[in-house]
Amino acid sequence: ELNSNPFGKADEKCTWTVLNSTGTDLEVRGTGCQMGRDYGMTSDVTVKIHALDSEHAEGSSAGSTTGGGYDVHHHATYVGKWMGASCAGH
């Protein structure tokens, strides 16, 4: 089930806010991310995940990185398959 924020790891350095959360869909917004930090830039991103069934999911992310006279926009789509509770051996 997609009912929690899987992006809240300390090393992400983003402030994550859950925008929508159901048993099959999750939408989170990350602000103040450190991508580009070494160049005086800040990043924001929105991530959406949709569980197709108990083993398959699809999603997308879109965001921007700004600062130092640059304004970079990024977009990605992805698909995933449940491999197990641990990555060991996969």
VOMIMI-620106 format. One record per residue: residue in three letters; x negated, y negated, z of N, C-alpha, C, O in turn. Coordinates in nm, 4 decimals. Atoms other than C-alpha are relative to their C-alpha. Layout:
% residues N
SITE  type      n_px      n_py      n_pz     ca_px     ca_py     ca_pz      c_px      c_py      c_pz      o_px      o_py      o_pz
SITE   ala         X         Y         Z         X         Y         Z         X         Y         Z         X         Y         Z
...
END
This chain:
% residues 90
SITE  type      n_px      n_py      n_pz     ca_px     ca_py     ca_pz      c_px      c_py      c_pz      o_px      o_py      o_pz
SITE   glu   -0.0827    0.1184    0.0000    0.0000    0.0000    0.0000   -0.0867   -0.1242    0.0000   -0.1933   -0.1269    0.0616
SITE   leu    0.0701    0.1267    0.0039   -0.1106   -0.3534   -0.0732    0.0685   -0.0977    0.0944    0.1485   -0.1811    0.0519
SITE   asn   -0.0669    0.0857   -0.0966   -0.0067   -0.5259    0.2445   -0.0977   -0.0684    0.0942   -0.0587   -0.1112    0.2029
SITE   ser    0.0978    0.0701   -0.0817   -0.3280   -0.6754    0.3809   -0.1021   -0.0657   -0.0923   -0.0987   -0.0453   -0.2136
SITE   asn    0.0991    0.0732    0.0771   -0.6194   -0.8927    0.2687   -0.1327    0.0763   -0.0021   -0.2053    0.0747    0.0973
SITE   pro    0.1242   -0.0765    0.0052   -0.9094   -0.6734    0.1508   -0.1210   -0.0868   -0.0290   -0.2320   -0.0345   -0.0389
SITE   phe    0.1096    0.0883    0.0398   -1.1223   -0.9803    0.0681   -0.0568   -0.0785    0.1162   -0.1326   -0.1729    0.0942
SITE   gly    0.0412    0.0784   -0.1152   -1.1868   -1.1020    0.4216   -0.1359    0.0363    0.0564   -0.1599    0.0114    0.1746
SITE   lys    0.1314   -0.0384   -0.0479   -1.5436   -0.9702    0.4484   -0.0830   -0.1233    0.0350   -0.0734   -0.2255   -0.0330
SITE   ala    0.0803    0.1136   -0.0448   -1.7864   -1.1988    0.6312   -0.0978   -0.0471   -0.1067   -0.1258   -0.1667   -0.1141
SITE   asp    0.0993    0.0404    0.0996   -2.0366   -1.1967    0.3420    0.0606   -0.0676   -0.1218   -0.0138   -0.1171   -0.2066
SITE   glu   -0.0636    0.0656    0.1136   -1.7799   -1.3340    0.0945   -0.0078   -0.1516    0.0114   -0.0147   -0.2205   -0.0904
SITE   lys    0.0093    0.1436   -0.0269   -1.7961   -1.6809    0.2516    0.1115   -0.0816   -0.0622    0.0958   -0.2025   -0.0793
SITE   cys   -0.1182    0.0711    0.0474   -1.4557   -1.7726    0.1078    0.1004   -0.0083    0.1149    0.0991    0.0739    0.2065
SITE   thr   -0.1146    0.0042   -0.0896   -1.1560   -1.8836    0.3056    0.1162    0.0587   -0.0777    0.1625   -0.0006   -0.1750
SITE   trp   -0.1029   -0.0728    0.0732   -0.8892   -1.6349    0.1974    0.1378   -0.0235    0.0603    0.1556   -0.0197    0.1820
SITE   thr   -0.1386    0.0187   -0.0397   -0.5165   -1.7014    0.2103    0.0860    0.0957   -0.0808    0.0775    0.0982   -0.2035
SITE   val   -0.0921   -0.0897    0.0686   -0.2565   -1.4381    0.1279    0.1185   -0.0824   -0.0491    0.1887   -0.1447    0.0305
SITE   leu   -0.1116    0.0731    0.0601   -0.0043   -1.5936   -0.1127    0.1232    0.0873   -0.0141    0.2358    0.0392   -0.0019
SITE   asn   -0.1100   -0.0935    0.0178    0.2074   -1.2825   -0.1706   -0.0509    0.1390    0.0353   -0.1607    0.1771   -0.0050
SITE   ser    0.0413   -0.1345   -0.0377    0.1935   -0.9342   -0.0235    0.1232    0.0887    0.0140    0.2114    0.0627    0.0958
SITE   thr   -0.1056   -0.0994   -0.0079    0.4262   -0.6408   -0.0831   -0.0664    0.1374   -0.0013   -0.1889    0.1472    0.0043
SITE   gly    0.0541   -0.1349    0.0062    0.3847   -0.2644   -0.0979   -0.0738    0.0299   -0.1293   -0.1536    0.1235   -0.1336
SITE   thr    0.0646   -0.0256    0.1296    0.2707   -0.2861   -0.4626   -0.0763   -0.1189   -0.0550   -0.1522   -0.1033   -0.1506
SITE   asp    0.0650    0.1190    0.0546    0.1468   -0.6416   -0.5153   -0.0692   -0.0807    0.1087   -0.0204   -0.0921    0.2211
SITE   leu    0.0741    0.0854   -0.0907   -0.1120   -0.8636   -0.3526   -0.0551   -0.1163   -0.0814   -0.1146   -0.0966   -0.1873
SITE   glu    0.0570    0.1195    0.0615   -0.2039   -1.2205   -0.4451   -0.0675   -0.0802    0.1105   -0.0038   -0.1170    0.2092
SITE   val    0.0761    0.0749   -0.0992   -0.4766   -1.4025   -0.2524   -0.0734   -0.1155   -0.0679   -0.1057   -0.1097   -0.1865
SITE   arg    0.0718    0.1172    0.0499   -0.6468   -1.7387   -0.2929   -0.1227   -0.0192    0.0865   -0.1133   -0.0246    0.2091
SITE   gly    0.1254    0.0250   -0.0691   -1.0110   -1.7933   -0.2021   -0.0460   -0.1423   -0.0274   -0.0561   -0.1826   -0.1432
SITE   thr    0.0476    0.1372    0.0159   -1.1326   -2.1490   -0.1410   -0.1336   -0.0169    0.0707   -0.1642    0.0544    0.1663
SITE   gly    0.1292    0.0278   -0.0612   -1.4740   -2.2885   -0.0569   -0.0998    0.1121   -0.0160   -0.1905    0.1260    0.0660
SITE   cys    0.0887   -0.1143    0.0230   -1.6477   -1.9810   -0.2008   -0.1423   -0.0492   -0.0309   -0.1611   -0.1600   -0.0811
SITE   gln    0.1379    0.0421    0.0137   -2.0255   -1.9897   -0.2153   -0.0617    0.0250   -0.1374   -0.1814    0.0027   -0.1554
SITE   met    0.0543   -0.0156    0.1345   -2.0629   -1.9033   -0.5841   -0.0427   -0.1378   -0.0502    0.0401   -0.2287   -0.0564
SITE   gly    0.0518    0.1280    0.0472   -2.2839   -2.1866   -0.7172   -0.0461   -0.0927    0.1110   -0.0872   -0.2057    0.0844
SITE   arg    0.0372    0.0827   -0.1162   -2.3610   -2.3160   -0.3674   -0.1413   -0.0554   -0.0113   -0.1653   -0.1700    0.0267
SITE   asp    0.1387    0.0442    0.0116   -2.7350   -2.3370   -0.4415   -0.0155   -0.1156   -0.0982   -0.1207   -0.1795   -0.1018
SITE   tyr    0.0045    0.1076    0.0996   -2.6527   -2.5877   -0.7184    0.0977   -0.1118    0.0347    0.1315   -0.1930   -0.0513
SITE   gly   -0.0921    0.1040   -0.0431   -2.4173   -2.8085   -0.5155    0.1408    0.0182   -0.0516    0.2152   -0.0790   -0.0643
SITE   met   -0.1309   -0.0285    0.0560   -2.1075   -2.6380   -0.6531    0.0870    0.0729    0.1019    0.0358    0.1363    0.1942
SITE   thr   -0.0932   -0.0783   -0.0792   -1.7963   -2.4961   -0.4891    0.0927    0.0752   -0.0944    0.1137    0.0330   -0.2081
SITE   ser   -0.0846   -0.0849    0.0829   -1.5644   -2.2266   -0.6201    0.1314    0.0302    0.0700    0.1375    0.0416    0.1924
SITE   asp   -0.1306   -0.0451   -0.0457   -1.1984   -2.1386   -0.5839    0.0454    0.1101   -0.0947    0.0152    0.1054   -0.2140
SITE   val   -0.0439   -0.1118    0.0830   -1.0372   -1.8181   -0.7102    0.1347    0.0526    0.0501    0.1627    0.0514    0.1700
SITE   thr   -0.1240   -0.0687   -0.0330   -0.6961   -1.6510   -0.7209   -0.0101    0.1418   -0.0543   -0.0426    0.1617   -0.1713
SITE   val    0.0092   -0.1410    0.0376   -0.6875   -1.2699   -0.7282    0.1387    0.0629    0.0140    0.2056    0.0459    0.1159
SITE   lys   -0.1273   -0.0721   -0.0025   -0.3796   -1.0625   -0.8149   -0.0273    0.1482   -0.0239   -0.1036    0.1841   -0.1135
SITE   ile    0.0123   -0.1453    0.0152   -0.3567   -0.6835   -0.7735    0.1401    0.0594   -0.0016    0.2255    0.0222    0.0788
SITE   his   -0.1281   -0.0696    0.0085   -0.0660   -0.4619   -0.8759   -0.0265    0.1503   -0.0006   -0.0973    0.2003   -0.0880
SITE   ala    0.0125   -0.1452   -0.0059   -0.0490   -0.0944   -0.7743    0.1038    0.0609   -0.0937    0.2241    0.0427   -0.0755
SITE   leu   -0.0893   -0.0664    0.0941    0.0953    0.1059   -1.0632    0.0617    0.1244    0.0621    0.1784    0.1556    0.0384
SITE   asp   -0.0438   -0.1164   -0.0758    0.1214    0.4171   -0.8458   -0.1008    0.0197    0.1122   -0.1817   -0.0697    0.1368
SITE   ser    0.0884   -0.0199   -0.1153   -0.0660    0.5690   -0.5500   -0.1471    0.0145   -0.0364   -0.2322    0.0099    0.0524
SITE   glu    0.1395   -0.0173    0.0406   -0.3854    0.6182   -0.7551   -0.0497   -0.1027   -0.1008   -0.1693   -0.1051   -0.1300
SITE   his    0.0409    0.0928    0.1057   -0.3898    0.3385   -1.0155    0.0444   -0.1423    0.0302    0.1538   -0.1650    0.0818
SITE   ala   -0.0322    0.1406   -0.0212   -0.4001   -0.0403   -0.9972   -0.0572   -0.0815   -0.1151   -0.1501   -0.0390   -0.1837
SITE   glu    0.0517    0.0947    0.0975   -0.4518   -0.3339   -1.2290    0.0005   -0.1365    0.0658    0.0724   -0.1598    0.1630
SITE   gly    0.0038    0.1314   -0.0613   -0.5347   -0.6905   -1.1551   -0.0658   -0.1022   -0.0881   -0.1093   -0.0741   -0.1998
SITE   ser    0.0647    0.1098    0.0707   -0.6711   -1.0227   -1.2597   -0.0526   -0.0987    0.1025   -0.0094   -0.1014    0.2178
SITE   ser    0.0497    0.1093   -0.0823   -0.8672   -1.3110   -1.1199   -0.0246   -0.1193   -0.0903   -0.0605   -0.1043   -0.2071
SITE   ala    0.0233    0.1240    0.0736   -0.8956   -1.6713   -1.2291   -0.0468   -0.1036    0.1009    0.0001   -0.1071    0.2146
SITE   gly    0.0496    0.1012   -0.0916   -1.0836   -1.9591   -1.0790   -0.0839   -0.1035   -0.0698   -0.0955   -0.1059   -0.1923
SITE   ser    0.0859    0.1044    0.0538   -1.3118   -2.2529   -1.1211   -0.1149   -0.0255    0.0951   -0.1034   -0.0063    0.2162
SITE   thr    0.1179    0.0403   -0.0740   -1.6551   -2.3622   -1.0089   -0.0338   -0.1406   -0.0461   -0.0507   -0.1647   -0.1657
SITE   thr    0.0239    0.1394    0.0368   -1.7227   -2.7343   -0.9985   -0.1116   -0.0598    0.0838   -0.1393   -0.0152    0.1952
SITE   gly    0.1047    0.0737   -0.0700   -2.0025   -2.9702   -0.9012   -0.1180   -0.0244   -0.0900   -0.1375    0.0466   -0.1887
SITE   gly    0.1198    0.0302    0.0777   -2.3193   -3.1249   -1.0356    0.0295   -0.0373   -0.1444   -0.0539   -0.0158   -0.2323
SITE   gly   -0.0364    0.0376    0.1363   -2.1359   -3.2552   -1.3414    0.0544    0.1144   -0.0838    0.0755    0.0982   -0.2040
SITE   tyr   -0.0515   -0.1162    0.0726   -2.0070   -2.9093   -1.4365    0.1387    0.0371    0.0496    0.1721    0.0163    0.1662
SITE   asp   -0.1334   -0.0508   -0.0322   -1.6560   -2.7669   -1.4435    0.0167    0.1305   -0.0780    0.0484    0.1290   -0.1969
SITE   val   -0.0002   -0.1316    0.0636   -1.6605   -2.3935   -1.5178    0.1261    0.0752    0.0416    0.1576    0.0833    0.1603
SITE   his   -0.1200   -0.0788   -0.0284   -1.3422   -2.1845   -1.5456   -0.0284    0.1459   -0.0353   -0.0958    0.1739   -0.1345
SITE   his    0.0235   -0.1423    0.0260   -1.3437   -1.8047   -1.5271    0.1288    0.0779    0.0166    0.2174    0.0415    0.0940
SITE   his   -0.1172   -0.0867   -0.0024   -1.0904   -1.5306   -1.5845   -0.0463    0.1432   -0.0231   -0.1343    0.1674   -0.1057
SITE   ala    0.0347   -0.1415    0.0174   -1.1136   -1.1524   -1.5537    0.1245    0.0853    0.0192    0.2152    0.0487    0.0939
SITE   thr   -0.1030   -0.1009   -0.0226   -0.8826   -0.8537   -1.5790   -0.0699    0.1318    0.0271   -0.1829    0.1526   -0.0172
SITE   tyr    0.0620   -0.1275   -0.0346   -0.9494   -0.5066   -1.4460    0.1054    0.1049    0.0300    0.2217    0.0743    0.0567
SITE   val   -0.0828   -0.1141   -0.0377   -0.8056   -0.1633   -1.3835   -0.0803    0.0837    0.0981   -0.2033    0.0814    0.0967
SITE   gly    0.0687   -0.0812   -0.0985   -0.8850    0.0752   -1.1020    0.0706    0.1321    0.0226    0.1900    0.1472   -0.0033
SITE   lys   -0.0525   -0.1322   -0.0327   -0.8399    0.4348   -0.9975   -0.0541    0.0396    0.1365   -0.1738    0.0268    0.1624
SITE   trp    0.0382   -0.0466   -0.1322   -0.8444    0.5691   -0.6413   -0.0925    0.1205   -0.0144   -0.0581    0.2192   -0.0795
SITE   met    0.0970   -0.1082    0.0079   -1.1524    0.7884   -0.6017   -0.0092    0.0771    0.1313   -0.0561    0.1909    0.1325
SITE   gly    0.0064   -0.0642   -0.1291   -1.1250    0.8710   -0.2335   -0.0222   -0.1022    0.1087   -0.0417   -0.2206    0.0809
SITE   ala    0.0149    0.0903   -0.1133   -1.1593    0.7241    0.1128   -0.1418   -0.0507    0.0162   -0.1644   -0.1496    0.0859
SITE   ser    0.1409    0.0398   -0.0095   -1.5388    0.7001    0.0748   -0.0611    0.0048   -0.1381   -0.0211    0.0865   -0.2210
SITE   cys    0.0685    0.0016    0.1297   -1.7647    0.6171   -0.2186   -0.1108    0.1051   -0.0062   -0.1654    0.1301   -0.1136
SITE   ala    0.1053   -0.1005   -0.0030   -2.0144    0.8839   -0.1099    0.0331    0.1138   -0.0961    0.1430    0.1692   -0.0932
SITE   gly   -0.0181   -0.1115    0.0928   -2.0586    1.1424   -0.3827    0.0696   -0.0361   -0.1302    0.0883    0.0504   -0.2157
SITE   his   -0.0682    0.0415    0.1245   -1.8818    0.9383   -0.6544   -0.0933   -0.0803   -0.0859   -0.0550   -0.1243   -0.1943
END
